[in-house]
Amino acid sequence: MKSIKMYGMLAVIHMLTPLHQLTAEESYQLIMENLVQGSEGEIQFDVLLKNTGSTFFLNDVRIGILFDPGITGSGMFDSDKGLRIIPESSELLYPPEDTDFTLSDDGSRLLLSTPEPSLNDPVQEVLSGSTLRVARLQLILSYQGQRGAFQNLHPNFALCTEEGQVSHCQTDGDGNKTGEGIVLGGRELLCHFGERPLASHYFYGTGDWHTGGEKHPHWNNHPDTHPLFAMQAPPENANVVIGGVVTIPAGQQVQLLPDEHGQGGTLIIETADKHTYRIELVANGE
């Protein structure tokens, strides 16, 4: 039995792509990367467009993102309040807005689209070999009008093959749009999130892991978190994120273990590049 698993910065590639020959004239990648869990009920990540073929003029981007619905538990993703575009995160000439980031009607997919330029409007040139950030997405879990807490599961994010596409368009000599969008071929859909799971508990600030009493002020203390999840120390089967500096006093013990389904028991240190830690892992003989 493993007592504690740790993840720092990971970059494991998960690829979903049809089996077809990519041509030098027309090919691109849609990439999800830089997943960060910022609280017990919030995550952010980037969607990138990389042109691996010849230069083209961008008409629009449309993607669907699959995920494990179990991560929401008894909460939900609310399109009106919980799905957002980080302001000024897009590098596109026509960046997406919050209203362009929604949940599918059946709740199975996140949908992102970018505005199309009108005829005779200027169009963005995407040079061969260049990478543009389509947007940085923020997902906030809702529970009874407040923030919820994620379940201790791998989110299984993946770009949907039916909906991930980029379109280009014809332009005049001044780079203005002269025709309708045409879907580009040679697509690759990539996810660089690795095997990192989500966590139900997040440690803020500086303080002890255990503080005594019923309330634990450093755990799940976002002001909008529902009282059902707020200010509670994690149980031993939780995944936890350390977003600050936590102290385990001499003589005290912290134990994180996976449950009977192999879920939980993961320690994630978001600030590992800013601080120095000494962690001793002791085998339990099993």
N, C-alpha and C positions, 0 to 999 in steps of 0.2 A: 504493500500500500504506500502511495506517495503522500507525504504530509503537506507539502507546499509546492506549487508550481509558480514559476515566475516568467513574466514577459517584459522585455524592454522594447526597443524599437525593432519591429519585424518587417520584413519585406518578402513575402512568399507570393508568387504569382499564381493566380487561378485563371485559366483561360477558357472562355466559351466562344467558339468560332466555328462556322460551317467549314467543311473540308473542301476548300477550293483553292485554286492557284492564285496567289496575289501577284498582280502585275506592277511593274515599275511605274506605269503611267497613272494608275488609279488605285491608291490604297491608303488606309488610315487606321488609327487605333482610337477607340474610346476607352478611357482608363479611369478607374476609381482608385484613389489612394489617399494616404494621410488621414486615416481614421483616428479620431481622438474622442474619448468620452470625457466630457467636461463637467458632468455632475451625475447624480444617480438616475436622472431622467433626461439627459441630453447627450447627443453625439453630433459630430461634424465630420465631413469628409469632402474631398475635392473630386470633381469630374473634369477630366482633361480630354482635349482633342489633339492628337499628334498626327501630322501629315507625313506618312511614310512613302508617298508617291510624288507625283509632279504637282506644281503649284496650281491652286484653284481659287475661285471666288466663292465664299461661303454664303449660302442662302439661309439654312437653318439647321438646327440639331434637335433630334427627338429621341428620348431614351425612356425605357421602363426599367425599374430596379426591383428585382425580386428580393424577398426577405422571409425569414422564418417568423410567421405571425405569433409564435409562442413568446417572443421576446417582450411583447407588450403586456403579458399577463392579463390582469383585469382592466388595464388601461387601453388607450388607443392613440393613434396619430390623427390629430384634428387638422384638416387642411386649412381651416381658417386661422388657427393660432399656433399650430405645432410644426408646420412645414415652412421653412424660411430660406431665403437666399441671403448669405452674409453680404451686407452692403459693400459695393465696390470690389467684390471678389472676382467678378468676371472680367476677362480680357477681350471680350467680344465687342464689336462695334454696336451690336444690338443685343445688350445683355438681357438675360431673363429676370423677371420680377417675381415677388412672392406668389402672385396669382398664376404664374407659369409652372409652379411646383405643387402638385396635387397628389391625392390618393385615388387609385382606380375605384370604380363603383363597387366592385366586389371586395375591396380592401386588400387585395393580394399583391399590388404593385405600387411603387412610387413612380410618378410620371413627371418628367421634366421636358419642357420645350422652350425654344428660343424664338423671339419674334422674327418674322420674315420681312426683309426690306420691300418696299413698294416699287413698282416699275419706275425707272428713272432715278431712284435713290442710289446714293453711293453704296458700294458693297465692299466687304472686308476681304483683302487678299491673304490667303493662307499659304505661305511659302513652303516649298519642299523642305522637309526635315524639321519644321518648326512645331512647337507645342504651345497650345493656348489653354488657359483655364476657362472652361465653360462657366463654372460657378463653384463656390464652396457652399455646400448644403448643410443646413442645421435641422435636426429632427428633435422635437421636444415631445416627450410622452405625457399625455393628459390622463388625469384620473379625477372624476367628479369635479371638474372645473379648476383643478389645480394640477401641479406636476405629479406624475407617478414615479415609479422606480422600475428599471428594467429587470427582467428575469435573468438568471445566471446561465445564459445560453450563448452559443455561437450564433451570430445573426444570419449567417449564410447569405450575405448580400451577393447578388450576381446581376449583371446586365442582361436584360431580356432579349433574346435573339429576334423575337417578332417585332420589337419596337425600337431597337437601337439603330439609328441611321443618321447619316449626314447628307445634306443635299447641297449641290453647287448650282450656279446659274451663269448664264451668258452675260457679258457686259460690253459696253461700248468702249471707245478709246479713252474715255475719262474715268473708267471704272464704275459706271452707273449700270444698274440692272436693266436688261433688255428682254428677258424671258423668264418663264416659270422655273421653279426649282426642279432639279434632276437628281435622283438618288445616286450617290457615289457607290461604286463597287469596291471590292477588296477590303472588306471590313474585318477588324479584329476587336473583340470585346475582352477587356482585361480587368481583373480585380487584384489589387496589391495589398489587401488587408491582412493576409496571413490567417493564422488559426486563433487569433486572439478573441476571446469571448467578451460579452458585455458583463457588467457587474451591477449588483443590486445595492452596493454600499460604496460611498465615496467619502474620503477623509479630507477635510478642509483645514487650512491654517496650520498652527503649530501646537502640539499638545500630546497628551498620553493617549494610547490606544483605549485604555479603560479609564474612565473618570469617576466611576461609582455612581450610585443612584439610578433612577429610572431614565433620566435624560443624559444623552451623550452629545455635548454641544458641537463636537468636531465631525460627527458622522451625519451625512444626509441633511445638512443644515441650510440648503438653499431656501430662501424666504418663501418661495412659492410651492415648496414640496408639501403634499398632503400629510396631515398629522399621522396617518396610518403608517407612513414610511419614514417620517422625519426623526432625527436625533436618536437613532437606535444603533447600538453596536452590532456588528455583523455576527450572525451565527456561524458555526464552524463549517457549514456547507456552502457558504456564500463565496462569490467572487468579490474582491475588493479592489478599489483604485485608491492609491495614495497620491493625492493632489497637493499635499503640503509636506510638512515634516512631522512624522509621528515618532513617539518615544514609547518603548516598552521598558518600564522600570526593572531594575535588577530584582530577581526573585519572582517576577510574573511571567506567565507563559501565554503565547498566542498559538492556536492550532487551527489550521484550515485544511479541510479534508473533502474530497469529492464524495457525493452521495452515492446511493446504490446504483444510480444510472450513469455514474461517471461525470456528473455535472458539478460545478463549484470547486472550491479549494484553490483558486487562482489568485495570486497577488500581483497586481499591476502597478508599477511605480512610474507615474507620468513625469516626475521630476528627476529621474535618475541622472540626467546629464548636467544637473545643477548642484547636486549634493553628493556626498560620499557616504556609502552605507557599509556597515559590517553586519552581514547576516550569516548566522550559523545554522545549518540544516543538520538535524540529528536523525539518523535512521531509527525507525521504531521496531525493527526486527521482523517485519512482515513483508 
